[in-house]
Amino acid sequence: MPKEKSRHSSSSSSNGIGGGVSSHSGVSKEQKTLQAKKYVEKESKRRLIVVLEGCPLEVAKIGDKYKLLNSDDHRSYLSKHGKNPDDYRPDVVHQSLLALFDSPLNKAGLLQVYMHTVDNTLIEVNPHTRVPRTYKRFAGLMVQLLFKHKIKAAETEAVLFKIIKNPVTDHLPSTARKIAAEFNVEQVIRLEEYVPVLCKKQREMVNKKPSNDVTDVSEDGPMLPWFA
């Protein structure tokens, strides 16, 4: 997760499937069944949802090729176009994905990841995705994704990355507790101290829209200015 801007915070839309279409609603019976199934899964499936916020994934044509802009390789290009090279760290996004998908939580099938880019593109990552180990391969996939809007596995045709409709809250369970993780904060809360309290104490939440309108705020102020 890019530390300069990023924070963590944790409906399905579906395309029609063949079958008779109701003249009243324009939605087939099969589509309604699929929508209902996805809604139930979204609301009931037990998992941690991580949103990598502020991901700097921007593509530009450099020479005769399209490249994922980064501060190491494209510093002069970024400066020439009035952009701060230090804001372009897609390598941090790559490392964040590697850490998340290598985690025991993901291997247990209890993790869902979304990426929300600086330019407001929302990306869903299949929990079964094998994140490329090298940055070069990751950058190539992101360029392909931003042009084609989805990446499929060559062998199975499973969708690994896809661009989906905003806002991200449409893809979260309605009862999900949303927690922000900021880098630049004065107060630090250790996860091992916070999680037991979170699990034990179910307080009424109010939504106040701090710097990010995805996260919840408690009666005492921001739920989580962390980490350590």
Backbone as CSV, one residue per row, in Angstrom:
resi,resn,N_x,N_y,N_z,CA_x,CA_y,CA_z,C_x,C_y,C_z
1,MET,0.850,-1.186,0.000,0.000,0.000,0.000,0.880,1.228,0.000
2,PRO,0.708,2.146,-0.978,1.554,3.311,-1.021,1.408,4.129,0.234
3,LYS,2.504,4.371,0.918,2.414,4.986,2.234,2.125,6.470,2.176
4,GLU,2.392,7.110,1.007,2.172,8.536,0.963,0.693,8.888,1.076
5,LYS,-0.183,8.086,0.414,-1.581,8.486,0.346,-2.522,7.387,0.796
6,SER,-2.062,6.169,0.836,-2.943,5.052,0.892,-3.444,4.745,2.283
7,ARG,-4.570,4.093,2.323,-5.127,3.626,3.581,-5.892,2.356,3.301
8,HIS,-6.036,1.524,4.327,-6.838,0.308,4.196,-8.238,0.607,4.681
9,SER,-9.212,-0.003,4.074,-10.549,-0.001,4.596,-11.275,-1.206,3.996
10,SER,-11.959,-1.710,4.662,-12.572,-2.849,4.092,-13.985,-2.477,3.650
11,SER,-23.293,-3.366,-5.995,-23.377,-4.622,-5.516,-23.156,-5.390,-6.740
12,SER,-22.729,-6.382,-5.976,-22.376,-7.129,-7.139,-23.327,-6.800,-8.261
13,SER,-22.760,-6.528,-9.448,-23.586,-6.427,-10.633,-23.266,-7.624,-11.481
14,SER,-24.219,-8.130,-12.192,-23.959,-9.306,-12.993,-24.585,-9.160,-14.356
15,ASN,-23.943,-9.752,-15.350,-24.466,-9.709,-16.695,-25.533,-10.772,-16.862
16,GLY,-26.431,-10.529,-17.795,-27.519,-11.460,-18.012,-27.043,-12.806,-18.494
17,ILE,-27.757,-13.845,-18.092,-27.484,-15.195,-18.548,-28.677,-15.608,-19.388
18,GLY,-28.432,-16.431,-20.413,-29.475,-16.787,-21.352,-30.755,-17.266,-20.707
19,GLY,-31.850,-17.045,-21.363,-33.128,-17.484,-20.823,-34.201,-16.483,-21.175
20,GLY,-35.441,-16.816,-20.874,-36.527,-15.906,-21.166,-36.428,-14.642,-20.351
21,VAL,-36.692,-13.510,-20.977,-36.601,-12.223,-20.306,-37.996,-11.720,-19.986
22,SER,-38.183,-11.326,-18.772,-39.488,-10.807,-18.350,-39.788,-9.506,-19.073
23,SER,-40.938,-9.391,-19.635,-41.304,-8.168,-20.344,-41.547,-7.027,-19.376
24,HIS,-41.750,-7.383,-18.107,-42.038,-6.348,-17.103,-40.759,-5.686,-16.609
25,SER,-39.750,-6.481,-16.244,-38.547,-5.916,-15.643,-37.346,-5.954,-16.560
26,GLY,-37.386,-6.761,-17.622,-36.237,-6.870,-18.505,-35.125,-7.699,-17.913
27,VAL,-35.379,-8.410,-16.822,-34.368,-9.229,-16.152,-34.826,-10.680,-16.168
28,SER,-33.948,-11.570,-16.633,-34.313,-12.977,-16.719,-34.373,-13.611,-15.337
29,LYS,-35.056,-14.738,-15.260,-35.159,-15.473,-14.001,-33.787,-15.943,-13.550
30,GLU,-32.959,-16.386,-14.518,-31.609,-16.850,-14.179,-30.755,-15.711,-13.622
31,GLN,-30.918,-14.521,-14.210,-30.150,-13.374,-13.734,-30.568,-12.978,-12.325
32,LYS,-31.871,-13.021,-12.065,-32.350,-12.699,-10.721,-31.803,-13.688,-9.699
33,THR,-31.768,-14.970,-10.075,-31.239,-15.998,-9.175,-29.768,-15.760,-8.892
34,LEU,-29.007,-15.408,-9.939,-27.579,-15.146,-9.774,-27.344,-13.921,-8.907
35,GLN,-28.148,-12.879,-9.121,-28.021,-11.666,-8.315,-28.315,-11.954,-6.847
36,ALA,-29.350,-12.756,-6.608,-29.705,-13.107,-5.231,-28.599,-13.922,-4.576
37,LYS,-28.013,-14.849,-5.332,-26.931,-15.684,-4.807,-25.718,-14.831,-4.452
38,LYS,-25.370,-13.881,-5.328,-24.219,-13.013,-5.074,-24.475,-12.108,-3.871
39,TYR,-25.712,-11.644,-3.733,-26.045,-10.783,-2.600,-25.907,-11.543,-1.288
40,VAL,-26.432,-12.763,-1.253,-26.339,-13.583,-0.039,-24.883,-13.860,0.297
41,GLU,-24.077,-14.167,-0.720,-22.655,-14.445,-0.485,-21.942,-13.207,0.032
42,LYS,-22.244,-12.047,-0.557,-21.615,-10.801,-0.129,-21.943,-10.488,1.324
43,GLU,-23.196,-10.709,1.713,-23.641,-10.352,3.049,-23.227,-11.364,4.119
44,SER,-23.049,-12.623,3.738,-22.856,-13.667,4.753,-21.460,-14.276,4.797
45,LYS,-20.682,-14.145,3.719,-19.378,-14.798,3.692,-18.421,-14.148,4.683
46,ARG,-17.799,-14.962,5.508,-16.878,-14.476,6.540,-15.496,-14.255,5.924
47,ARG,-15.013,-13.005,5.968,-13.715,-12.696,5.386,-13.272,-11.295,5.786
48,LEU,-11.989,-11.039,5.609,-11.453,-9.691,5.757,-11.366,-9.082,4.364
49,ILE,-11.900,-7.886,4.223,-11.839,-7.187,2.937,-10.851,-6.037,3.073
50,VAL,-9.850,-6.026,2.211,-8.832,-4.979,2.236,-8.953,-4.138,0.971
51,VAL,-9.044,-2.829,1.158,-9.060,-1.901,0.035,-7.742,-1.134,0.052
52,LEU,-6.935,-1.323,-0.981,-5.705,-0.548,-1.122,-6.084,0.777,-1.773
53,GLU,-6.076,1.811,-0.965,-6.588,3.112,-1.385,-5.465,3.986,-1.936
54,GLY,-5.767,4.764,-2.986,-4.794,5.697,-3.549,-3.679,5.024,-4.315
55,CYS,-3.978,3.927,-4.987,-2.939,3.203,-5.742,-2.517,4.015,-6.973
56,PRO,-1.216,4.314,-7.105,-0.745,5.115,-8.244,-0.519,4.246,-9.477
57,LEU,-1.594,3.893,-10.155,-1.510,3.070,-11.367,-1.920,3.935,-12.552
58,GLU,-0.933,4.496,-13.221,-1.194,5.383,-14.357,-0.327,4.959,-15.530
59,VAL,-0.943,4.897,-16.699,-0.256,4.445,-17.909,-0.020,5.625,-18.844
60,ALA,1.148,5.648,-19.477,1.455,6.679,-20.466,2.273,6.061,-21.590
61,LYS,2.169,6.649,-22.775,2.955,6.176,-23.908,4.317,6.840,-23.877
62,ILE,5.332,6.031,-23.725,6.707,6.520,-23.689,7.454,5.838,-24.829
63,GLY,7.892,6.636,-25.791,8.458,6.046,-26.996,7.337,5.411,-27.798
64,ASP,7.511,4.154,-28.149,6.471,3.457,-28.909,5.706,2.444,-28.070
65,LYS,5.878,2.511,-26.729,5.221,1.547,-25.855,4.484,2.244,-24.714
66,TYR,3.447,1.584,-24.222,2.730,2.081,-23.053,3.365,1.498,-21.793
67,LYS,3.592,2.373,-20.827,4.287,1.971,-19.609,3.478,2.353,-18.373
68,LEU,3.629,1.554,-17.308,3.083,1.914,-16.007,4.077,2.865,-15.358
69,LEU,3.672,4.099,-15.152,4.599,5.124,-14.682,5.110,4.825,-13.282
70,ASN,6.433,4.979,-13.111,7.035,4.811,-11.788,8.190,5.777,-11.628
71,SER,8.507,6.104,-10.387,9.489,7.149,-10.097,10.909,6.773,-10.489
72,ASP,11.230,5.495,-10.539,12.593,5.080,-10.881,12.881,5.218,-12.374
73,ASP,11.975,4.727,-13.191,12.229,4.685,-14.632,11.739,5.913,-15.385
74,HIS,10.811,6.662,-14.807,10.171,7.740,-15.568,10.219,9.083,-14.842
75,ARG,11.248,9.288,-14.053,11.352,10.518,-13.266,11.368,11.761,-14.150
76,SER,12.168,11.732,-15.204,12.271,12.912,-16.067,10.954,13.173,-16.801
77,TYR,10.284,12.104,-17.230,8.995,12.250,-17.911,7.969,12.865,-16.965
78,LEU,7.930,12.379,-15.742,6.965,12.880,-14.766,7.228,14.343,-14.425
79,SER,8.494,14.681,-14.219,8.850,16.066,-13.893,8.506,16.997,-15.048
80,LYS,8.761,16.536,-16.262,8.476,17.335,-17.454,6.991,17.644,-17.572
81,HIS,6.157,16.731,-17.107,4.712,16.920,-17.197,4.105,17.466,-15.900
82,GLY,4.954,18.024,-15.045,4.470,18.692,-13.844,3.953,17.775,-12.762
83,LYS,4.407,16.533,-12.762,3.972,15.568,-11.755,5.108,15.297,-10.773
84,ASN,4.752,14.995,-9.538,5.748,14.683,-8.521,6.137,13.210,-8.638
85,PRO,7.379,12.916,-9.034,7.792,11.519,-9.207,7.602,10.672,-7.954
86,ASP,7.720,11.295,-6.786,7.598,10.537,-5.536,6.185,9.995,-5.311
87,ASP,5.216,10.518,-6.050,3.841,10.019,-5.930,3.611,8.760,-6.757
88,TYR,4.577,8.399,-7.572,4.401,7.272,-8.495,5.204,6.073,-8.019
89,ARG,4.577,5.294,-7.127,5.228,4.120,-6.552,4.361,2.864,-6.714
90,PRO,4.106,2.443,-7.948,3.337,1.209,-8.132,4.049,-0.021,-7.588
91,ASP,5.356,0.109,-7.363,6.098,-1.012,-6.767,5.614,-1.292,-5.344
92,VAL,5.143,-0.251,-4.651,4.614,-0.437,-3.299,3.283,-1.190,-3.362
93,VAL,2.482,-0.898,-4.384,1.233,-1.640,-4.585,1.551,-3.112,-4.825
94,HIS,2.557,-3.350,-5.667,2.969,-4.731,-5.968,3.398,-5.468,-4.707
95,GLN,4.223,-4.838,-3.892,4.692,-5.477,-2.658,3.541,-5.704,-1.677
96,SER,2.588,-4.786,-1.654,1.425,-4.952,-0.776,0.599,-6.161,-1.197
97,LEU,0.396,-6.317,-2.497,-0.356,-7.467,-2.999,0.362,-8.776,-2.696
98,LEU,1.678,-8.791,-2.877,2.441,-10.002,-2.568,2.270,-10.384,-1.100
99,ALA,2.378,-9.390,-0.214,2.248,-9.665,1.220,0.851,-10.180,1.557
100,LEU,-0.159,-9.579,0.966,-1.535,-9.991,1.249,-1.829,-11.393,0.723
101,PHE,-1.416,-11.666,-0.497,-1.766,-12.951,-1.107,-0.879,-14.098,-0.629
102,ASP,0.249,-13.772,-0.023,1.083,-14.809,0.590,0.676,-15.083,2.032
103,SER,-0.278,-14.328,2.552,-0.644,-14.422,3.965,-1.440,-15.688,4.263
104,PRO,-1.334,-16.197,5.496,-2.153,-17.348,5.909,-3.643,-17.068,5.765
105,LEU,-4.041,-15.824,5.965,-5.449,-15.454,5.850,-5.970,-15.731,4.442
106,ASN,-5.190,-15.333,3.437,-5.620,-15.575,2.064,-5.599,-17.061,1.724
107,LYS,-4.588,-17.759,2.215,-4.493,-19.195,1.933,-5.638,-19.973,2.576
108,ALA,-6.231,-19.386,3.613,-7.384,-20.012,4.260,-8.701,-19.612,3.590
109,GLY,-8.612,-18.791,2.545,-9.815,-18.368,1.838,-10.611,-17.306,2.560
110,LEU,-9.932,-16.492,3.372,-10.632,-15.507,4.202,-10.250,-14.068,3.867
111,LEU,-9.826,-13.830,2.619,-9.373,-12.493,2.242,-9.951,-12.092,0.886
112,GLN,-10.377,-10.837,0.798,-10.792,-10.247,-0.478,-10.093,-8.906,-0.614
113,VAL,-9.509,-8.632,-1.777,-8.740,-7.406,-1.979,-9.315,-6.596,-3.142
114,TYR,-9.411,-5.289,-2.908,-9.753,-4.336,-3.963,-8.638,-3.303,-4.038
115,MET,-8.423,-2.746,-5.225,-7.487,-1.637,-5.401,-8.268,-0.435,-5.931
116,HIS,-8.103,0.693,-5.265,-8.756,1.928,-5.695,-7.665,2.909,-6.085
117,THR,-7.610,3.277,-7.362,-6.500,4.080,-7.851,-6.707,5.566,-7.586
118,VAL,-5.636,6.315,-7.771,-5.680,7.758,-7.579,-6.708,8.396,-8.511
119,ASP,-6.850,7.862,-9.722,-7.801,8.442,-10.672,-9.183,7.791,-10.606
120,ASN,-9.485,7.140,-9.462,-10.830,6.633,-9.160,-11.234,5.411,-9.983
121,THR,-10.279,4.568,-10.313,-10.581,3.284,-10.939,-10.598,2.223,-9.847
122,LEU,-11.653,1.416,-9.822,-11.798,0.383,-8.802,-11.529,-0.986,-9.421
123,ILE,-10.633,-1.747,-8.797,-10.198,-3.038,-9.323,-10.458,-4.125,-8.293
124,GLU,-11.105,-5.194,-8.720,-11.321,-6.359,-7.868,-10.274,-7.412,-8.203
125,VAL,-9.671,-7.989,-7.170,-8.643,-9.009,-7.367,-9.191,-10.356,-6.912
126,ASN,-9.151,-11.326,-7.792,-9.602,-12.679,-7.464,-8.729,-13.249,-6.346
127,PRO,-9.324,-13.761,-5.266,-8.527,-14.313,-4.160,-7.596,-15.446,-4.576
128,HIS,-7.871,-16.083,-5.711,-7.037,-17.190,-6.176,-5.930,-16.736,-7.127
129,THR,-5.801,-15.427,-7.298,-4.778,-14.892,-8.196,-3.375,-15.167,-7.664
130,ARG,-2.493,-15.566,-8.553,-1.074,-15.664,-8.223,-0.419,-14.365,-8.670
131,VAL,-0.144,-13.507,-7.712,0.445,-12.207,-8.033,1.843,-12.429,-8.606
132,PRO,2.175,-11.799,-9.734,3.516,-11.965,-10.312,4.601,-11.641,-9.297
133,ARG,5.644,-12.449,-9.269,6.704,-12.239,-8.285,7.602,-11.060,-8.664
134,THR,7.695,-10.749,-9.948,8.557,-9.646,-10.372,7.729,-8.408,-10.686
135,TYR,8.312,-7.242,-10.402,7.605,-5.994,-10.682,7.371,-5.815,-12.180
136,LYS,8.342,-6.209,-12.993,8.217,-6.031,-14.440,6.976,-6.742,-14.968
137,ARG,6.759,-7.963,-14.525,5.589,-8.718,-14.960,4.303,-8.087,-14.420
138,PHE,4.338,-7.637,-13.177,3.175,-6.974,-12.578,2.817,-5.714,-13.363
139,ALA,3.831,-4.901,-13.708,3.586,-3.662,-14.448,2.941,-3.954,-15.799
140,GLY,3.420,-4.997,-16.472,2.832,-5.368,-17.755,1.370,-5.766,-17.629
141,LEU,1.048,-6.498,-16.562,-0.342,-6.906,-16.331,-1.237,-5.703,-16.054
142,MET,-0.725,-4.729,-15.298,-1.522,-3.555,-14.975,-1.799,-2.712,-16.219
143,VAL,-0.818,-2.611,-17.107,-1.040,-1.898,-18.370,-2.144,-2.593,-19.159
144,GLN,-2.052,-3.906,-19.247,-3.064,-4.691,-19.956,-4.440,-4.538,-19.307
145,LEU,-4.482,-4.567,-17.985,-5.745,-4.434,-17.258,-6.404,-3.088,-17.519
146,LEU,-5.630,-2.015,-17.458,-6.196,-0.681,-17.604,-6.713,-0.424,-19.020
147,PHE,-6.205,-1.175,-19.991,-6.712,-1.053,-21.355,-7.883,-1.994,-21.623
148,LYS,-7.780,-3.234,-21.136,-8.788,-4.247,-21.458,-9.860,-4.414,-20.381
149,HIS,-9.612,-3.849,-19.205,-10.562,-3.865,-18.081,-10.676,-5.221,-17.380
150,LYS,-9.981,-6.225,-17.845,-9.936,-7.491,-17.117,-8.743,-8.313,-17.582
151,ILE,-8.263,-9.166,-16.663,-7.177,-10.098,-16.966,-7.680,-11.491,-16.641
152,LYS,-7.543,-12.413,-17.597,-7.981,-13.790,-17.389,-6.787,-14.733,-17.323
153,ALA,-6.956,-15.823,-16.585,-5.934,-16.864,-16.536,-5.915,-17.592,-17.878
154,ALA,-4.720,-17.858,-18.378,-4.587,-18.489,-19.690,-5.185,-19.888,-19.715
155,GLU,-5.009,-20.642,-18.632,-5.440,-22.043,-18.620,-6.930,-22.201,-18.339
156,THR,-7.437,-21.455,-17.380,-8.811,-21.682,-16.903,-9.818,-20.626,-17.344
157,GLU,-9.339,-19.505,-17.891,-10.219,-18.397,-18.268,-10.842,-17.704,-17.059
158,ALA,-10.384,-18.043,-15.865,-10.882,-17.357,-14.669,-10.410,-15.907,-14.688
159,VAL,-11.284,-14.989,-14.272,-10.923,-13.571,-14.236,-10.093,-13.303,-12.985
160,LEU,-8.867,-12.824,-13.178,-7.948,-12.589,-12.062,-8.037,-11.156,-11.541
161,PHE,-8.033,-10.201,-12.451,-8.195,-8.785,-12.120,-9.305,-8.236,-13.011
162,LYS,-10.167,-7.391,-12.443,-11.158,-6.739,-13.297,-11.544,-5.384,-12.724
163,ILE,-11.807,-4.458,-13.629,-12.279,-3.136,-13.236,-13.784,-3.218,-13.013
164,ILE,-14.219,-2.733,-11.867,-15.630,-2.806,-11.504,-16.166,-1.407,-11.208
165,LYS,-17.466,-1.343,-11.035,-18.138,-0.059,-10.850,-17.956,0.472,-9.434
166,ASN,-17.656,1.774,-9.339,-17.626,2.471,-8.052,-19.047,2.699,-7.550
167,PRO,-19.211,2.958,-6.243,-18.197,3.031,-5.191,-17.903,1.663,-4.597
168,VAL,-16.786,1.580,-3.889,-16.394,0.300,-3.302,-17.388,-0.164,-2.246
169,THR,-18.084,0.768,-1.616,-19.046,0.391,-0.573,-20.181,-0.475,-1.118
170,ASP,-20.442,-0.392,-2.421,-21.462,-1.255,-3.023,-21.050,-2.723,-2.999
171,HIS,-19.763,-2.975,-2.832,-19.244,-4.339,-2.872,-18.924,-4.882,-1.478
172,LEU,-19.235,-4.094,-0.464,-18.981,-4.509,0.913,-20.281,-4.942,1.578
173,PRO,-20.214,-5.871,2.530,-21.414,-6.235,3.288,-21.984,-5.006,3.988
174,SER,-23.290,-4.924,4.064,-23.927,-3.745,4.654,-23.574,-3.572,6.125
175,THR,-23.226,-4.670,6.804,-22.902,-4.598,8.234,-21.401,-4.584,8.499
176,ALA,-20.600,-4.486,7.448,-19.143,-4.536,7.633,-18.648,-3.327,8.414
177,ARG,-17.740,-3.576,9.348,-17.100,-2.475,10.052,-15.905,-2.023,9.227
178,LYS,-15.804,-0.731,9.008,-14.783,-0.189,8.114,-13.728,0.551,8.930
179,ILE,-12.482,0.167,8.751,-11.383,0.691,9.557,-10.305,1.250,8.642
180,ALA,-9.868,2.476,8.901,-8.827,3.095,8.086,-7.459,2.881,8.711
181,ALA,-6.462,2.651,7.865,-5.078,2.534,8.320,-4.259,3.599,7.608
182,GLU,-3.849,4.619,8.337,-3.087,5.728,7.781,-1.618,5.582,8.133
183,PHE,-0.758,6.177,7.304,0.676,6.148,7.594,1.091,7.347,8.436
184,ASN,0.660,8.534,8.053,1.057,9.751,8.761,0.054,10.098,9.855
185,VAL,0.277,9.551,11.033,-0.588,9.830,12.175,0.269,10.017,13.418
186,GLU,-0.281,10.731,14.382,0.450,10.952,15.629,0.266,9.784,16.588
187,GLN,-0.962,9.295,16.679,-1.254,8.205,17.604,-1.065,6.867,16.906
188,VAL,-0.376,5.955,17.560,-0.139,4.628,16.996,-0.858,3.583,17.833
189,ILE,-1.599,2.715,17.174,-2.296,1.630,17.858,-1.790,0.311,17.304
190,ARG,-1.337,-0.550,18.169,-0.813,-1.839,17.740,-1.962,-2.799,17.439
191,LEU,-1.829,-3.508,16.337,-2.899,-4.406,15.909,-3.231,-5.459,16.953
192,GLU,-2.197,-6.019,17.577,-2.453,-7.092,18.537,-3.215,-6.601,19.765
193,GLU,-3.178,-5.281,20.007,-3.941,-4.708,21.106,-5.350,-4.304,20.655
194,TYR,-5.446,-3.904,19.400,-6.721,-3.376,18.911,-7.724,-4.467,18.548
195,VAL,-7.251,-5.517,17.878,-8.167,-6.538,17.361,-9.004,-7.196,18.455
196,PRO,-8.421,-7.592,19.603,-9.266,-8.186,20.654,-10.368,-7.240,21.131
197,VAL,-10.036,-5.951,21.198,-11.036,-4.966,21.615,-12.129,-4.856,20.559
198,LEU,-11.718,-4.860,19.298,-12.670,-4.768,18.199,-13.638,-5.940,18.210
199,CYS,-13.107,-7.122,18.457,-13.946,-8.322,18.453,-14.873,-8.378,19.662
200,LYS,-14.401,-7.848,20.793,-15.155,-7.963,22.038,-16.204,-6.877,22.189
201,LYS,-15.844,-5.690,21.755,-16.693,-4.537,22.045,-17.444,-4.091,20.796
202,GLN,-18.716,-4.330,20.749,-19.536,-3.961,19.601,-20.285,-2.666,19.926
203,ARG,-19.653,-1.573,19.582,-20.283,-0.291,19.873,-21.068,0.231,18.673
204,GLU,-22.017,1.085,18.968,-22.768,1.730,17.890,-21.833,2.672,17.148
205,MET,-21.879,2.611,15.795,-20.987,3.432,14.991,-21.764,4.587,14.354
206,VAL,-21.055,5.670,14.105,-21.626,6.766,13.335,-20.692,7.048,12.174
207,ASN,-21.268,7.399,11.029,-20.477,7.637,9.832,-20.282,9.139,9.666
208,LYS,-19.038,9.616,9.766,-18.785,11.057,9.757,-17.984,11.552,8.561
209,LYS,-17.522,10.657,7.715,-16.709,11.036,6.562,-15.506,11.864,6.975
210,PRO,-14.436,11.232,7.460,-13.216,11.983,7.736,-12.535,12.315,6.431
211,SER,-11.275,11.862,6.207,-10.612,12.135,4.944,-11.014,11.133,3.886
212,ASN,-11.661,10.047,4.282,-12.068,9.008,3.341,-13.495,8.605,3.675
213,ASP,-14.414,8.717,2.702,-15.817,8.454,2.999,-16.158,6.979,3.046
214,VAL,-15.162,6.102,3.001,-15.422,4.673,3.097,-15.403,4.217,4.544
215,THR,-14.636,4.891,5.393,-14.400,4.389,6.740,-15.424,4.878,7.740
216,ASP,-15.612,4.074,8.794,-16.489,4.439,9.891,-15.703,5.200,10.945
217,VAL,-16.425,5.976,11.745,-15.827,6.718,12.846,-16.614,6.386,14.099
218,SER,-15.928,6.158,15.204,-16.625,5.827,16.442,-17.046,7.099,17.157
219,GLU,-17.738,6.935,18.245,-18.183,8.091,19.015,-17.012,8.860,19.595
220,ASP,-15.879,8.198,19.741,-14.709,8.846,20.333,-13.795,9.476,19.295
221,GLY,-14.132,9.355,18.014,-13.262,9.883,16.971,-12.852,8.763,16.038
222,PRO,-11.810,8.965,15.241,-11.392,7.952,14.283,-11.133,6.615,14.955
223,MET,-11.630,5.551,14.332,-11.468,4.221,14.913,-10.010,3.805,15.008
224,LEU,-9.233,4.125,13.976,-7.894,3.559,13.949,-6.878,4.416,13.212
225,PRO,-6.104,5.231,13.947,-4.956,5.865,13.320,-3.730,5.020,13.644
226,TRP,-3.277,4.162,12.763,-2.298,3.167,13.142,-1.111,3.121,12.240
227,PHE,-0.185,2.248,12.166,0.135,0.941,12.663,1.427,0.962,13.471
228,ALA,1.779,-0.252,13.951,3.112,-0.502,14.500,3.408,-1.968,14.297
